[in-house]
Amino acid sequence: MSAKVVVRDLGKRYGDVQAARGVSFDIDDGEIFGLIGPNGAGKTTTLECIVGLRTPDAGSIEICGIDARQYPREVKQRIGAALQTTALQSDITPREALRLFGSFYRVRTKPEALLARFALTEKADSAFDTLSGGQRQRLALALAFVNAPELVFLDEPTAGLDAQTRRDLRRQVAGMKEQGHTVLLTTHDLGEAQEICDRIAIMNHGRIVATGSPRELIARSEALAAVTLWTSAPVEAVALAACPGVQDLACEGNSARFRTPDAGLTLAALTQSLRDQGIDVIELHVQKATLEDVFLELTSPDR
């Protein structure tokens, strides 16, 4: 699979602050690629350098096979971007904005098609300052698609929106891949990243500290599985503690909680122990490591 984006050794400094330190990654054609990290990690700076809003101090950027630093105007014809905030003239309508933005490109999509796609038909002729937050964000996505881009950049597209609007926009982003687009997404919502991204890069202090699919990143985690157990009769803590791998044990009546590095081994021994005592398992939950566990491991203050 060919790479749609190739970033190598990207560097950007603001005074004494090194916002991007040798950032390198590839994004494959047709992939939804997530860029996550704590505030100040360098995500937005990296994205703005790639789309041409900022000039990097070092490094190379190739987009759709084009040197983005040498031919920025040609690259802009092939990409779309929706940044954290969309500022438009207060009286402009979605239909007018789409026509205006479309006039900047050689290839453009008709406003009516984009208004329908992003559920803005009813608000097509309403002033921008009368739109809700969710409607403004849908308009930002529509504007990002006005030139039928090969590659779309989305910076925190669901930030600050209500739960229903977030779900609708996530569905829109997931659908972009099915329609043949490649997507670079930055987000603070780890559940969102895990749900819709094919691969994720985690940034911390201006560097990429890990890259992989959500499943691959979670598999590398050193976080222990959390087990919660309810039984037909109380189990003595000493009996549970004797099972291999049990850590951080807490017992209360007929329930117990603990962590383990090997859930399979621990639960096999636990099941046999309970059977020997004539105690039945009423309910059992095993929570393995999550993307949040990986994120916290890699971005902790002492890293």
Helices and strands as residue ranges (DSSP letters): E 3-14, E 17-28, E 32-36, H 43-51, E 58-63, E 66-67, H 72-76, E 79-82, H 94-102, H 111-117, G 121-123, G 128-130, H 133-144, E 151-155, H 163-178, E 182-186, H 190-196, E 199-204, E 207-212, H 214-219, E 225-231, H 237-241, E 247-252, E 255-260, H 263-277, E 281-287, H 291-299
